[in-house]
Amino acid sequence: MNEILDKAKKWLSPTFDIETQQEIQQLVSSNSSDLADRFYKDMEFGTGGMRGIMGAGTNRINKYTLGRATQGLSNYLNKNVQNEQLKVAIAYDCRHNSKKFAKIVADVLSANNMKVFLFEDLRPTPELSFAVRHLGCDAGIVLTASHNPPEYNGYKVYWADGGQIVPPHDSGIINEVNSLDFSEIKFEANENLIEIIGKQVDDAFIEGSVKNGKLFDKINRNNLKIVFTSLHGTSIVSVPDALQKAGYTDVHIVEKQREPNGDFPTVKSPNPEEPEALKMATDLANKIDADIVIGTDPDCDRLGVAVRDTNGNMKLMNGNQTMVVMTEFLLRKWKEEGKINGNQFVGSTIVSTELVNDVATNYGVETKVCLTGFKWIAKLIRDASNLDFIGGGEESFGYMVGDFVRDKDAVTATLLACEVAALAKQNGSSFYEELLAIYVRNNFYKEHLISITKKGMDGATEIKQMLSDMRNNPLTEIDGEKIETLTDYDASIQKNLLTGKETTIDLPKSNVLIYQTEKGTRVAARPSGTEPKIKFYFSVNAPLDVKENAGKIETALDAKIQRIIKEMKLN
């Protein structure tokens, strides 16, 4: 505790402004238990950059942690990028302080002689990824905490290719940041180097979205009734415009969730993975008999899609189901145009459904599988620049169509989901029936996710112990099925538990474990890179003979997942 107190007292020096000093002094004087959480570690880059609760302290998002990260990035760019004028684009979302933080970041960059392109107002994260390449920037930054609670904010760094930073740049930047004292941050802006951007980039981004997301020529788009909600986030400035430009006219916006608002007043969590977050939208859909509901998270990189099932009820697709259907349709389009020749690939991640691999194989296309997070899918594109990237996604409701954006992109993915639904409706089918047809051709895959929250220092220790137990005392059976392989991405080894044979994994190290049985049942575990959670991913599958039996098969697979959860004592 003395070490934490010493660390906190450094924030009472003149390096920090009066407001910050007062906030820390109050915590020290009251002997607050909150002090430890604020100072027990420094804010780190995880799978989604830097994300945390706002407030004073080294483990908080504030002027100084953001300033230090930006100073470190500036130092790294100056040392490693040999351009006469270094350029960085900055965007921000609807969260409290995002606009203020974005200006602070711009000030630091300009003080370090960087040309800065700062968006005039909130914008979707995928537009920042697009802007980096469109404007020929060396890096990009977006201030966002995605779907985290209102007290959070965050900071994501992008490289010149428009993808989030990956090795070696991430560790290189972190080393620069960690070597800095807060007193070394240059906060004095050179306003001449800060250029405000807006409509010109918006128009180019929307044009790219429509070009990539509007797939089919002969569709009656007026016949698709769409309900859209921005969940108080940034998508309101882009998605309605993209839908209109693509030719969708019957679009109904959830008005009570239209206004950007960092408090997200109408939802417990602005997360389109949660049915509750989309309740206003699905209620409206039922009222007006809409075909499809689309909801995006606050920074508009992920989307939730709800469609009518075979009984006419609105059903929220999970991320795996959405990515499978959208990938199938992209592949179908590429095949119809005669563009598949063995030089294409789709992207997926280690915890996403293996069904997408089967779908791609049916078209003679390779699936490249990477670690969790779209920065790794962007890296796949960069590493395989001789191949065409068709599309890719991950189970957590993110999808990317083509490579004009190098991050998950709910604007273009919204268009693609609507294209699928409109074409299916025109052909007497539906989005959901297209999914069932994929299950019949392959297998019915059912996935489920559990997130267990463990906050603070003690929580981090508990999460570490849970993974250690799974690693060192592995299960031998799941639901009566023998476990065939244990894949440990931290050790870069896949071990066959039946034969003892070990295989090296050619992926960067990551704290992820995956059990897989002889029958294809999978359980994966990983700590979240952005939240104090450990996540468990379950995947089971079974043959489906005809789509009329889908309900029966789904019930059996759901029961199987619940048995596994109980067996692993996770409920």
Buried (B, 14 or more C-beta within 10 A) or exposed (E): EEEBEEBBEBBBEEBBEEEBBEBBBEBBEEEEEEBBBBBBEBBBBBBBBBBBBBBBBBBBBBBBBBBBBBBBBBBBBBEEEEEEEBBBBBBBBBBBBBBEBBBBBBBBBBBBEBBBBBBEEBBBBBBBBBBBBBBEBBBBBBBBBBBBEBBBBBBBBBBBBBBBBBEEBBEBBBEBBEEBEBEEBBBEBBEEBBBEBEEEBBEBBBEBBBBBBBBBEEBEBEEBBBBBBBBBBBBBBBBBBBBEBBBBEBBBBBEEBBEBBBEBEBBEBBBBBBEEBBBBBBBBBBEEEBBBBBBBBBBBBBBBBBBBBBEEEBBBBBBBBBBBBBBBBBBBBBBEEEEBEEEBBBBBBBBBBBBBBBBBEBBEBBBBBBBBBBBBBBBBBBEBEEBBBBBBBBBBBBBBBBBBBBBBBBBBBBBBBBBBBBBBBBEEBBBBBBBBBBBBEBBBBBBBBBEBEBEBEEBBEBBBEBBEEBBEEBBEEBBEBEBBBBBBBEBBEBBEBEEEEEEEBEBEEBBBBBBBBEBBBBBBBBBBBBBBBBBBBBBBBBEBEEBEBBEEBBEEBEEBBBBBBEBBEBE
